[in-house]
């Protein structure tokens, strides 16, 4: 299995996996994407808010023109209570745009996937295998062999697991480490779900305002929704009675009906109730919101990215953005390494993966913490959560100051591809790199 040419096998064809594929293509490196679903683009998945640092990556990849018409432009955010009473409104997304030179783009998952897919040339698109998962991974000194659930195998230099919270790659990686005497799985904190979310898409009701992002706060319940001219995209949150470590929970029709009934008295906009939203739904899905941060992001020639190693609630809309940042840094590490060594050994790869892990684990951990605090504030998880979120913060910090703080903490220092030259935009707050 000696490899004459570097080849990355990417497990998962979601936003993180396709960002890695785009980066490797621009770096002139070979890859294969393995996706277990029968189609890369499907009508499912929660809405995804691309923050300015992610849109900057799209600009590097030459995709901002492709993005036009595919996302919901957002300007203001309005916060309301469960009864529809408005408590706060402000142009937070305009502040982010002014500060960083790029807007926030509120995508449906299929449109974001299609955009990243369009970033690949015809040859790269032929390197995507659908309708198959991974059965096992075998490692040698010089490479990897990935056995597929559809039969057969693929050889490569490394495996990148971008296959989400239910990551099969992570499971195999931990087993390989254990077989070598490492206790990876035992050293990990469990992935826990404290909240559930009903997400989906609905036909837009004419009275609904376009360009505004609405967020409902209330005891153990919250919602987020925005609309374009035709449709509304939403996420409805509820605290679970007890936390669970069950990763693959499938909700029955009866459980979904109970969830819907629990929101029968909730307003998701000042002029739109949840029942009216639900009546206009085209599709929905009820799932648990997982929270966790893996200690180990790599072993040997296997490395993780995205939700496979860092899970957070969708409350701050940073899950995919965080995963894409990991994707960019990982590709940068690989490209830099291969520029001086076309066939690095496992030890050399391990040093690059360790640098990636240590850097991104700390950064992702901070965002996981913000996401955890935000969902608890939004759902009034405790008296202190309500007091901080609805009383103290609005009086202490304006929307403009809040977005400046967010920009300083999570946006201006973001990574971009080191090896792609592009004329990139900036705003009032200069980028670090």
RAHURA-V186152 format. One record per backbone hydrogen bond with DSSP energy under -1.0 kcal/mol. NH is the residue of the N-H (numbers start at 1). CO is the residue of the C=O. If there is no record, write none. Layout:
# RAHURA-V186152
NH;CO + NH;CO
This chain:
# RAHURA-V186152
8;30 + 9;158 + 10;32 + 11;160 + 12;34 + 18;14 + 19;15 + 20;16 + 21;17 + 22;18 + 23;19 + 24;20 + 25;21 + 26;22 + 27;23 + 28;25 + 29;24 + 32;8 + 33;127 + 34;10 + 35;129 + 44;42 + 48;107 + 50;105 + 54;51 + 55;51 + 56;52 + 58;54 + 59;55 + 60;56 + 61;57 + 62;59 + 63;58 + 67;63 + 70;67 + 72;106 + 75;211 + 76;211 + 77;90 + 78;213 + 79;88 + 80;215 + 81;85 + 84;81 + 87;79 + 88;79 + 90;77 + 92;90 + 93;75 + 94;75 + 95;91 + 96;92 + 97;93 + 98;94 + 99;95 + 100;96 + 101;97 + 105;50 + 106;72 + 107;48 + 107;105 + 112;108 + 113;109 + 114;110 + 115;111 + 116;112 + 117;113 + 118;114 + 120;117 + 125;121 + 126;122 + 127;124 + 128;125 + 129;33 + 131;37 + 132;35 + 135;147 + 136;147 + 138;145 + 140;143 + 144;156 + 145;138 + 146;154 + 147;136 + 148;152 + 149;133 + 151;148 + 154;146 + 156;144 + 157;7 + 158;7 + 159;301 + 160;9 + 161;303 + 162;11 + 162;160 + 167;164 + 171;167 + 172;168 + 173;169 + 174;170 + 175;171 + 176;172 + 177;173 + 178;174 + 179;175 + 180;176 + 181;178 + 182;177 + 187;183 + 188;185 + 192;291 + 193;244 + 196;238 + 197;287 + 198;236 + 199;285 + 200;234 + 201;283 + 202;232 + 203;280 + 204;230 + 208;205 + 211;227 + 213;76 + 214;225 + 215;78 + 216;223 + 217;80 + 218;378 + 220;379 + 221;218 + 222;237 + 223;216 + 224;235 + 225;214 + 226;233 + 228;231 + 232;202 + 233;226 + 234;200 + 235;224 + 236;198 + 237;222 + 238;196 + 239;220 + 240;194 + 244;193 + 256;252 + 257;253 + 258;254 + 259;255 + 260;256 + 261;257 + 262;258 + 263;260 + 264;261 + 266;263 + 267;82 + 268;272 + 269;272 + 272;269 + 274;266 + 277;273 + 278;274 + 279;275 + 280;277 + 281;278 + 282;201 + 283;201 + 285;199 + 287;197 + 289;195 + 291;192 + 292;311 + 294;309 + 299;302 + 302;299 + 303;159 + 304;297 + 305;161 + 309;306 + 310;306 + 311;292 + 317;314 + 322;318 + 323;319 + 324;320 + 325;321 + 326;322 + 327;323 + 328;324 + 329;325 + 330;326 + 331;327 + 332;328 + 333;329 + 334;330 + 335;331 + 336;332 + 337;333 + 338;334 + 339;335 + 340;337 + 341;337 + 349;345 + 350;346 + 351;347 + 352;348 + 353;349 + 354;350 + 355;351 + 356;352 + 357;353 + 358;354 + 359;355 + 360;356 + 361;357 + 362;358 + 363;359 + 364;360 + 365;361 + 366;362 + 367;363 + 368;364 + 369;365 + 370;366 + 371;367 + 372;368 + 373;369 + 374;370 + 375;371 + 376;372 + 377;373 + 378;374 + 379;375 + 380;377 + 381;376 + 386;382 + 387;383 + 388;384 + 389;385 + 390;386 + 391;387 + 392;387 + 393;388 + 396;392 + 397;393 + 402;398 + 403;399 + 404;400 + 405;401 + 406;402 + 407;403 + 408;404 + 409;405 + 410;406 + 411;407 + 412;407 + 414;411 + 424;422 + 428;98 + 429;99 + 432;412
